[in-house]
Amino acid sequence: MAELLIDLAEFADPAPARVGGKAAGLCAARALGHRVPPAAVLATDVVPADAGSGWIRTATTQVLAWAREREVAHLVVRSSADVEDRGRHSYAGVFRSAFSRARPEDVAAALSTVLAGATGPVRHAYETAAGLAGRAGRLAILVQATVPARSSGVAFGWPGSGGRQLRVDGTWGLATQLLGGIGTGDSHRSDAVPADRIGPKPLAIYPILDDRHRPGDLVAVDPGVPPDGKVVYVDGPAGLAYVRLAPGHASRGCLHPRLLAGLAAVLAEPPPGYRTGLDVEWVEDQHGTLWLVQLRPMTAVPPPPAREPVGPADGRTLRGEPGAPGRWRGPVSHADAISGYPPADGRVLVCGAARPELLPAIARAAAIVSSDGGVLCHVAILARELGKPCVVGVPDAERLLTEGATVTVDGTAGTVSLTGEGPTTASSAAAAAVDGGPGPPSGDVTVGFLPPDRPIDPADPLLADAEVVVLVLTTHGPVTPAMLTDAPGHLVLCTTAGVAAERAGWRIRHRVGRWSVLARPTLGEHLIRAVLRALPEAGDA
């Protein structure tokens, strides 16, 4: 039998091209002396692009043999593609993972799930939105022992003006819901006042090793504590029990000082190549031992905490948590409707749990509002990578924000404001303008806004009526450098997309926050200043 599975400890040089980004990150964590669970890898050179049932049977046999040798009874099978967990693009939640008991049928199903996720629509949508379409990438598969979690979560560490900054999110049991944007849990942030927030955690997920658990059973979720958790669902193939916790347990914080000190020590010493920031998934086991189950470079700094607390609607403003910085005004679309609009319409996706499965919808949206999820969930990470303003944890967002209503999403302040009624379309001259649209009057200069990536039509009355016209460029849409060559001289471009406009005679005249304002050299400085006044809060984006 060909040897497919190799224990991760046997790789002398765990290059991502061989073991994938996720496995390479675990090797880096272990080299620094951090505790990582037993793991093995099906390397990129043994995972075929068209793996069939015969390959899955062989791989399953070897996984089970490895698990028996190491007395591992519960596994998590994870993607470890050579393109994921890298410095600029994390692919967070884009590929698939699957929990499994060490049984042939369950391991085979988990391997099939991970293989299917390597070429699905979620990956295609992410790569298209990130400008990575057509990028070659090979899949490795990581097999890890599941750590019996008391609590788990995500932690970010990055250098800041006041020293090393720390953000930790956690929940009881496994962090599956936390990562998927289904729950928020508890959080700690070193630059927030107060630093700690305890959230509701009524449902926890725990690995189980046998079939004795049934819905309705009472179980003990902490050693030495009487059974007070009620099983509400059992995922047999995955070997997971969903447990409703007693109110006293659900409302108790899981991020205690010793755990936070351990994570701070981990994040204070990133390995080479991770200096801009570190992103780890962690587990605290039933004995209080800290394990790292994933380590990768942080691709974007989380936005500062909101000045106002998350809460119900305040007049025409909804408050959540800043997920990704920037401001956008545009019409609302829910997940089941946004596919009917082109990306150039500048739609605001409003959804419940911001699951990675929504990535095709996220890729079409200009901004995202989620009623669930926290700032470290996969979708918030991806929104920051893609430069899309995002607000998470907005109570009742799907009901309060109706299809077609015009809203302004402020991913820096964590607010969503109703700025108009009824549908707003790409044909409306001021629709979907960055940073809230035209804003206040700008002296005696008339500033017009074209919708994002709308084709430049010389007959458009806006081009004749406004003294200076702003076109918002994104990575989507029909605007090309060739079109810009013949564009009117009073057009200004506002972009984060890195458009190579220099060939068309454009140059950057100002940088405003994360936006670049481009214009031809002949455009007067007073007109540029008028544009900047019409984008009054762009510097905060």
C-alpha positions as CSV (number, residue, x, y, z in Angstrom):
1,M,0.0,0.0,0.0
2,A,1.4,3.4,-1.0
3,E,2.2,5.6,2.0
4,L,-0.1,8.6,1.8
5,L,-0.3,9.9,5.4
6,I,2.8,11.2,7.1
7,D,2.9,12.3,10.8
8,L,3.5,16.0,10.8
9,A,6.5,15.6,13.2
10,E,8.4,13.8,10.4
11,F,8.6,16.8,8.1
12,A,12.1,18.2,8.4
13,D,11.2,21.2,6.2
14,P,7.4,21.7,6.4
15,A,7.1,24.1,3.4
16,P,3.6,25.2,2.6
17,A,4.0,24.0,-1.0
18,R,4.2,20.5,0.4
19,V,2.1,20.4,3.5
20,G,-0.2,23.4,2.9
21,G,-0.5,26.6,4.9
22,K,-2.5,25.2,7.9
23,A,0.0,22.3,8.5
24,A,3.0,24.6,8.1
25,G,1.5,27.0,10.7
26,L,1.1,24.1,13.2
27,C,4.8,23.2,12.6
28,A,5.8,26.8,13.3
29,A,3.8,26.8,16.6
30,R,5.4,23.5,17.7
31,A,8.9,24.9,16.8
32,L,8.2,27.8,19.2
33,G,7.4,25.4,22.0
34,H,3.6,25.7,22.0
35,R,1.4,22.7,22.6
36,V,-0.3,21.4,19.5
37,P,-2.4,18.3,19.1
38,P,-1.1,15.2,17.3
39,A,-1.5,15.7,13.6
40,A,-0.7,14.0,10.3
41,V,-0.9,15.3,6.7
42,L,-1.8,14.0,3.3
43,A,0.6,16.2,1.4
44,T,-0.1,18.1,-1.8
45,D,1.8,15.6,-3.9
46,V,-0.4,12.7,-2.9
47,V,-3.9,14.4,-3.0
48,P,-5.1,14.1,-6.6
49,A,-7.3,16.7,-8.1
50,D,-9.9,14.0,-8.9
51,A,-9.6,11.8,-5.9
52,G,-12.0,8.8,-6.3
53,S,-13.4,6.2,-4.0
54,G,-10.3,4.0,-4.2
55,W,-8.0,6.8,-3.1
56,I,-10.5,7.7,-0.2
57,R,-10.5,4.1,1.0
58,T,-6.7,4.0,1.0
59,A,-6.4,7.3,2.8
60,T,-9.1,6.3,5.3
61,T,-7.3,3.0,6.2
62,Q,-4.1,5.0,6.8
63,V,-5.8,7.6,8.9
64,L,-7.4,5.0,11.1
65,A,-4.0,3.2,11.5
66,W,-2.4,6.4,12.6
67,A,-5.2,7.2,15.0
68,R,-5.0,3.7,16.6
69,E,-1.2,4.0,17.0
70,R,-1.6,7.4,18.9
71,E,-4.8,6.4,20.8
72,V,-6.8,9.1,19.1
73,A,-10.5,8.4,19.1
74,H,-11.8,11.7,17.7
75,L,-10.5,13.7,14.7
76,V,-10.9,16.9,12.8
77,V,-10.1,16.6,9.1
78,R,-9.1,20.0,7.7
79,S,-8.0,21.5,4.4
80,S,-4.4,22.7,4.2
81,A,-4.1,24.1,0.7
82,D,-0.9,25.6,-0.3
83,V,-2.6,29.0,-0.9
84,E,-4.4,29.4,2.5
85,D,-3.1,30.9,5.7
86,R,-0.7,33.2,3.9
87,G,0.3,36.7,4.6
88,R,-2.2,38.6,2.4
89,H,-4.9,36.0,1.8
90,S,-6.1,33.8,4.6
91,Y,-8.9,31.9,2.8
92,A,-10.6,31.8,6.2
93,G,-13.5,29.5,6.1
94,V,-13.3,29.1,2.3
95,F,-12.2,25.5,2.4
96,R,-13.9,22.9,4.5
97,S,-13.2,21.0,7.7
98,A,-15.1,18.1,9.2
99,F,-15.1,16.5,12.6
100,S,-15.1,12.7,12.7
101,R,-15.0,9.8,15.1
102,A,-12.3,7.3,14.3
103,R,-14.6,5.0,12.4
104,P,-14.2,4.0,8.7
105,E,-17.5,5.4,7.4
106,D,-17.1,8.7,9.3
107,V,-13.5,9.3,8.3
108,A,-14.3,8.6,4.6
109,A,-17.2,11.1,4.8
110,A,-14.9,13.7,6.3
111,L,-12.3,13.3,3.7
112,S,-14.9,13.6,1.0
113,T,-16.2,16.8,2.5
114,V,-12.8,18.4,2.5
115,L,-12.1,17.3,-1.0
116,A,-15.4,18.7,-2.3
117,G,-14.7,22.1,-0.7
118,A,-11.5,22.6,-2.6
119,T,-13.2,23.4,-5.9
120,G,-16.6,24.6,-4.8
121,P,-18.4,28.0,-5.5
122,V,-17.2,29.4,-2.2
123,R,-13.6,29.2,-3.2
124,H,-14.4,30.6,-6.7
125,A,-16.3,33.6,-5.2
126,Y,-13.5,34.4,-2.8
127,E,-10.8,34.2,-5.4
128,T,-12.8,36.3,-7.8
129,A,-13.4,39.0,-5.2
130,A,-9.8,39.0,-4.1
131,G,-8.5,39.2,-7.6
132,L,-7.0,35.7,-7.4
133,A,-9.1,34.1,-10.2
134,G,-7.3,31.4,-12.0
135,R,-4.6,31.1,-9.3
136,A,-3.2,27.6,-9.2
137,G,-3.4,25.9,-5.8
138,R,-3.0,22.4,-4.6
139,L,-4.8,20.8,-1.6
140,A,-3.1,19.0,1.3
141,I,-5.4,17.5,4.0
142,L,-4.5,17.9,7.7
143,V,-5.7,15.3,10.2
144,Q,-5.7,16.4,13.8
145,A,-6.7,14.9,17.1
146,T,-9.7,16.8,18.6
147,V,-8.8,18.4,21.9
148,P,-11.6,17.8,24.4
149,A,-12.5,21.4,24.8
150,R,-13.6,23.1,28.0
151,S,-13.5,26.4,26.0
152,S,-12.0,27.5,22.7
153,G,-11.9,30.4,20.3
154,V,-9.7,32.8,18.3
155,A,-7.0,35.3,19.3
156,F,-5.3,38.1,17.3
157,G,-2.1,39.9,18.3
158,W,-0.5,42.8,16.5
159,P,1.9,45.7,17.1
160,G,0.1,48.9,18.0
161,S,1.1,52.4,19.1
162,G,0.7,51.4,22.7
163,G,2.6,48.1,22.4
164,R,1.4,44.7,21.5
165,Q,-2.4,44.6,21.1
166,L,-4.6,41.6,21.9
167,R,-8.1,40.6,20.9
168,V,-9.5,37.2,22.1
169,D,-13.0,35.7,21.4
170,G,-14.1,32.6,23.1
171,T,-17.0,30.3,24.0
172,W,-17.7,27.1,26.0
173,G,-16.9,23.9,24.1
174,L,-15.7,23.9,20.5
175,A,-15.5,27.2,18.6
176,T,-17.4,25.9,15.6
177,Q,-20.3,28.4,15.9
178,L,-18.0,31.3,16.8
179,L,-15.8,30.8,13.7
180,G,-18.9,30.4,11.5
181,G,-20.5,33.6,12.7
182,I,-23.4,31.9,14.4
183,G,-22.6,33.1,17.9
184,T,-20.4,35.8,19.5
185,G,-19.4,34.5,22.9
186,D,-17.1,36.4,25.2
187,S,-14.4,38.9,24.1
188,H,-11.3,40.6,25.5
189,R,-9.6,43.5,23.8
190,S,-6.5,45.2,25.3
191,D,-7.4,48.6,23.8
192,A,-11.1,48.7,24.9
193,V,-12.7,50.1,28.0
194,P,-13.9,47.9,29.6
195,A,-11.5,45.3,28.2
196,D,-13.8,42.3,28.8
197,R,-17.3,41.6,27.5
198,I,-19.3,38.5,28.5
199,G,-21.9,37.4,26.0
200,P,-24.6,34.8,26.1
201,K,-23.4,31.3,25.4
202,P,-26.5,29.1,25.8
203,L,-25.4,26.4,23.3
204,A,-22.1,24.6,23.4
205,I,-20.6,21.8,21.2
206,Y,-18.6,19.0,22.6
207,P,-16.9,15.9,21.0
208,I,-18.3,12.6,21.9
209,L,-16.8,9.1,21.4
210,D,-19.8,6.8,21.4
211,D,-23.5,6.5,20.7
212,R,-24.7,6.8,24.3
213,H,-25.8,10.4,24.1
214,R,-29.4,11.1,23.1
215,P,-31.4,14.4,22.9
216,G,-32.8,15.1,26.3
217,D,-29.9,13.6,28.3
218,L,-28.4,15.6,31.1
219,V,-24.6,15.7,30.9
220,A,-21.7,17.2,33.0
221,V,-19.8,19.6,30.9
222,D,-17.1,20.5,33.6
223,P,-15.2,17.9,35.7
224,G,-16.5,17.7,39.2
225,V,-19.8,19.5,38.4
226,P,-23.1,17.7,38.5
227,P,-24.9,17.1,35.2
228,D,-26.5,20.4,34.2
229,G,-26.2,20.5,30.4
230,K,-29.1,19.2,28.3
231,V,-28.3,17.5,25.0
232,V,-30.5,19.0,22.2
233,Y,-28.9,17.4,19.1
234,V,-26.3,14.7,18.3
235,D,-24.4,14.8,15.0
236,G,-23.5,11.1,14.9
237,P,-21.0,11.0,12.0
238,A,-19.1,14.0,13.3
239,G,-19.3,12.8,16.9
240,L,-20.5,16.1,18.2
241,A,-23.2,16.8,20.9
242,Y,-24.9,20.1,21.0
243,V,-25.6,20.9,24.6
244,R,-27.9,23.6,26.1
245,L,-26.0,24.9,29.1
246,A,-27.6,25.8,32.4
247,P,-28.2,29.6,32.7
248,G,-25.5,30.0,35.4
249,H,-23.0,28.4,33.2
250,A,-24.0,30.1,29.9
251,S,-23.7,33.5,31.5
252,R,-20.3,32.9,33.1
253,G,-17.2,34.2,31.3
254,C,-14.8,31.7,29.8
255,L,-11.8,34.1,29.3
256,H,-10.1,33.9,32.7
257,P,-6.9,35.8,33.5
258,R,-4.6,32.7,33.3
259,L,-5.9,31.8,29.9
260,L,-5.5,35.4,28.6
261,A,-2.0,35.6,30.0
262,G,-1.1,32.4,28.1
263,L,-2.5,33.7,24.9
264,A,-0.7,37.0,25.3
265,A,2.6,35.1,25.7
266,V,1.9,33.1,22.5
267,L,1.0,36.3,20.5
268,A,4.0,38.2,21.9
269,E,6.5,36.0,20.1
270,P,5.4,35.4,16.5
271,P,7.5,33.2,14.3
272,P,9.6,34.7,11.4
273,G,7.3,35.9,8.6
274,Y,4.4,36.7,11.0
275,R,5.6,40.1,12.3
276,T,2.6,42.2,11.1
277,G,0.3,40.2,13.3
278,L,-0.7,36.7,14.4
279,D,-4.0,34.9,14.2
280,V,-4.5,31.7,16.3
281,E,-7.3,29.3,17.1
282,W,-6.9,28.0,20.6
283,V,-8.5,25.3,22.9
284,E,-8.4,25.1,26.6
285,D,-8.9,21.4,27.6
286,Q,-10.8,20.0,30.6
287,H,-7.6,20.2,32.7
288,G,-6.9,23.9,31.9
289,T,-4.1,23.3,29.4
290,L,-3.8,25.6,26.4
291,W,-3.5,24.1,22.9
292,L,-3.0,25.8,19.6
293,V,-4.9,24.2,16.8
294,Q,-4.1,26.8,14.1
295,L,-1.6,29.6,13.6
296,R,-1.5,31.9,10.6
297,P,-0.4,35.5,9.8
298,M,-3.1,38.2,10.5
299,T,-4.1,39.6,7.1
300,A,-5.8,42.8,8.5
301,V,-6.1,44.6,11.8
302,P,-9.6,44.4,13.4
303,P,-11.2,47.8,13.6
304,P,-11.3,49.6,17.0
305,P,-14.2,48.8,19.2
306,A,-17.4,50.9,18.7
307,R,-17.8,54.0,20.8
308,E,-21.4,53.1,21.5
309,P,-22.4,49.7,22.8
310,V,-24.2,47.2,20.6
311,G,-28.0,47.6,21.1
312,P,-31.4,48.1,19.6
313,A,-32.3,50.6,17.0
314,D,-31.8,54.2,18.0
315,G,-34.2,56.2,15.8
316,R,-33.0,55.4,12.3
317,T,-29.7,53.9,13.4
318,L,-28.9,50.3,14.2
319,R,-25.8,49.5,16.3
320,G,-23.6,46.5,16.0
321,E,-19.9,45.7,16.3
322,P,-17.3,47.0,13.7
323,G,-16.3,44.1,11.5
324,A,-14.4,45.8,8.7
325,P,-13.6,49.5,8.3
326,G,-15.1,51.9,5.8
327,R,-18.4,53.5,4.9
328,W,-20.8,52.7,2.1
329,R,-24.3,53.8,1.1
330,G,-26.4,51.6,-1.0
331,P,-29.6,49.6,-1.3
332,V,-30.3,46.6,0.9
333,S,-30.4,43.0,-0.5
334,H,-30.9,39.8,1.5
335,A,-28.9,36.7,0.8
336,D,-31.7,35.1,-1.3
337,A,-32.1,38.2,-3.6
338,I,-28.6,39.7,-4.1
339,S,-27.7,37.2,-6.9
340,G,-30.2,39.1,-9.1
341,Y,-28.1,42.2,-9.1
342,P,-24.7,42.9,-10.7
343,P,-21.8,43.8,-8.3
344,A,-21.8,47.3,-9.8
345,D,-25.1,48.0,-8.2
346,G,-23.3,48.5,-4.8
347,R,-25.7,46.4,-2.8
348,V,-25.5,46.0,1.0
349,L,-25.9,42.3,1.9
350,V,-28.0,41.9,5.1
351,C,-27.9,38.4,6.5
352,G,-28.2,36.3,9.7
353,A,-25.3,34.2,10.6
354,A,-22.5,35.3,8.3
355,R,-21.4,31.8,7.3
356,P,-18.7,31.3,4.7
357,E,-21.3,29.6,2.5
358,L,-22.6,33.1,1.9
359,L,-19.3,34.1,0.2
360,P,-20.9,34.1,-3.3
361,A,-23.4,36.7,-2.0
362,I,-20.6,38.6,-0.1
363,A,-18.5,38.8,-3.3
364,R,-21.4,40.6,-5.0
365,A,-22.0,43.0,-2.2
366,A,-20.3,46.3,-1.5
367,A,-20.9,46.1,2.2
368,I,-22.1,43.5,4.7
369,V,-24.5,43.7,7.7
370,S,-24.9,40.6,9.8
371,S,-27.2,40.0,12.8
372,D,-24.8,37.5,14.2
373,G,-21.1,36.9,14.5
374,G,-18.2,38.7,16.0
375,V,-15.2,40.7,14.7
376,L,-13.0,37.5,14.6
377,C,-15.4,35.3,12.7
378,H,-14.4,34.1,9.3
379,V,-16.6,36.4,7.3
380,A,-15.4,39.5,9.2
381,I,-11.8,38.5,8.5
382,L,-12.7,38.0,4.8
383,A,-14.5,41.4,4.7
384,R,-11.4,43.1,5.9
385,E,-9.2,41.3,3.3
386,L,-11.6,42.3,0.5
387,G,-12.0,45.9,1.7
388,K,-15.8,45.7,2.2
389,P,-17.3,47.7,5.1
390,C,-18.9,45.2,7.5
391,V,-20.9,45.5,10.7
392,V,-21.6,42.3,12.7
393,G,-23.9,41.5,15.6
394,V,-26.7,43.9,14.6
395,P,-29.8,42.8,16.5
396,D,-32.7,41.8,14.3
397,A,-31.0,43.2,11.2
398,E,-32.9,41.0,8.7
399,R,-36.3,42.1,9.9
400,L,-35.5,45.8,10.3
401,L,-33.6,46.3,7.0
402,T,-36.0,45.6,4.2
403,E,-35.2,44.7,0.6
404,G,-34.4,47.9,-1.4
405,A,-34.1,50.3,1.6
406,T,-31.1,52.7,1.3
407,V,-28.7,52.5,4.2
408,T,-25.3,53.8,5.1
409,V,-23.0,51.1,6.6
410,D,-20.2,52.4,8.8
411,G,-17.9,49.5,9.5
412,T,-15.6,51.8,11.6
413,A,-18.3,53.0,14.0
414,G,-20.4,49.8,13.9
415,T,-23.6,51.5,12.7
416,V,-26.2,51.1,10.0
417,S,-28.3,54.1,9.2
418,L,-31.4,54.3,7.2
419,T,-30.7,57.1,4.7
420,G,-33.6,56.8,2.3
421,E,-36.7,54.8,1.5
422,G,-37.5,52.4,-1.3
423,P,-35.2,50.8,-3.9
424,T,-32.0,52.6,-5.0
425,T,-30.7,51.4,-8.3
426,A,-27.4,51.9,-10.3
427,S,-29.2,54.3,-12.6
428,S,-29.7,56.8,-9.8
429,A,-26.9,59.5,-10.1
430,A,-26.1,59.6,-6.4
431,A,-26.6,56.0,-5.5
432,A,-24.1,53.9,-3.7
433,A,-21.6,56.7,-3.3
434,V,-18.7,56.0,-1.0
435,D,-18.7,57.5,2.5
436,G,-22.3,58.3,2.6
437,G,-22.7,60.0,-0.8
438,P,-22.4,63.7,-1.8
439,G,-22.6,64.9,1.8
440,P,-23.0,68.6,2.7
441,P,-22.7,71.5,0.2
442,S,-19.1,72.1,-1.0
443,G,-19.1,75.8,-1.5
444,D,-19.8,77.0,-5.0
445,V,-18.6,73.7,-6.6
446,T,-21.1,71.1,-7.8
447,V,-19.8,67.5,-7.1
448,G,-21.6,64.6,-8.7
449,F,-21.3,60.9,-8.0
450,L,-21.5,58.1,-10.5
451,P,-22.5,54.7,-9.2
452,P,-19.6,52.3,-8.7
453,D,-18.1,51.0,-11.9
454,R,-20.9,52.3,-14.1
455,P,-19.8,52.6,-17.8
456,I,-18.8,56.2,-18.6
457,D,-21.4,57.5,-20.9
458,P,-20.6,60.9,-22.5
459,A,-24.3,61.6,-22.8
460,D,-24.9,61.3,-19.1
461,P,-26.4,64.6,-17.9
462,L,-24.4,64.3,-14.7
463,L,-21.2,64.8,-16.6
464,A,-22.5,68.1,-18.0
465,D,-24.2,69.4,-14.9
466,A,-21.4,68.8,-12.3
467,E,-18.2,70.7,-12.2
468,V,-16.4,67.6,-10.9
469,V,-17.6,64.1,-11.0
470,V,-16.5,61.2,-8.7
471,L,-16.4,57.6,-9.9
472,V,-16.0,54.9,-7.3
473,L,-13.8,52.1,-8.7
474,T,-14.0,48.6,-7.2
475,T,-12.5,45.3,-8.3
476,H,-15.7,44.5,-10.2
477,G,-17.4,46.1,-13.1
478,P,-16.8,47.3,-16.7
479,V,-14.5,50.3,-16.2
480,T,-11.1,49.7,-17.8
481,P,-7.9,51.8,-18.3
482,A,-8.9,52.1,-22.0
483,M,-12.2,53.7,-21.0
484,L,-10.4,56.1,-18.7
485,T,-8.2,57.4,-21.5
486,D,-11.2,59.0,-23.2
487,A,-13.0,60.0,-19.9
488,P,-13.8,63.7,-19.3
489,G,-11.1,65.8,-17.7
490,H,-13.2,66.7,-14.7
491,L,-13.7,63.1,-13.6
492,V,-12.1,62.0,-10.3
493,L,-11.5,58.3,-9.3
494,C,-11.9,57.1,-5.7
495,T,-10.5,53.6,-5.4
496,T,-9.0,50.9,-3.2
497,A,-8.7,48.5,-6.1
498,G,-5.1,49.4,-7.2
499,V,-6.3,50.3,-10.7
500,A,-3.3,50.9,-12.9
501,A,-4.6,54.2,-14.3
502,E,-1.2,55.9,-14.8
503,R,-1.1,54.7,-18.4
504,A,-4.3,56.8,-19.0
505,G,-2.7,59.9,-17.6
506,W,-4.0,59.7,-14.0
507,R,-2.1,60.1,-10.8
508,I,-2.9,59.9,-7.1
509,R,-3.6,63.4,-5.9
510,H,-4.6,62.6,-2.3
511,R,-4.8,59.6,0.0
512,V,-7.8,59.7,2.4
513,G,-7.8,56.8,4.9
514,R,-7.7,53.7,2.8
515,W,-8.9,55.4,-0.3
516,S,-6.8,56.9,-3.1
517,V,-8.2,59.9,-5.0
518,L,-6.9,60.0,-8.5
519,A,-7.3,62.8,-11.1
520,R,-5.5,64.1,-14.2
521,P,-2.8,66.7,-13.5
522,T,-4.9,69.4,-15.2
523,L,-7.7,69.2,-12.7
524,G,-7.6,72.2,-10.4
525,E,-6.7,71.7,-6.7
526,H,-9.9,73.6,-5.7
527,L,-12.0,70.9,-7.4
528,I,-10.0,68.2,-5.5
529,R,-10.7,70.0,-2.3
530,A,-14.4,70.1,-3.1
531,V,-14.3,66.3,-3.6
532,L,-12.6,65.8,-0.2
533,R,-15.3,68.1,1.5
534,A,-18.0,65.9,-0.2
535,L,-16.4,62.9,1.5
536,P,-16.3,64.4,5.0
537,E,-15.6,61.2,6.9
538,A,-13.4,59.4,4.4
539,G,-10.4,59.9,6.6
540,D,-11.9,57.7,9.3
541,A,-12.5,54.9,6.9
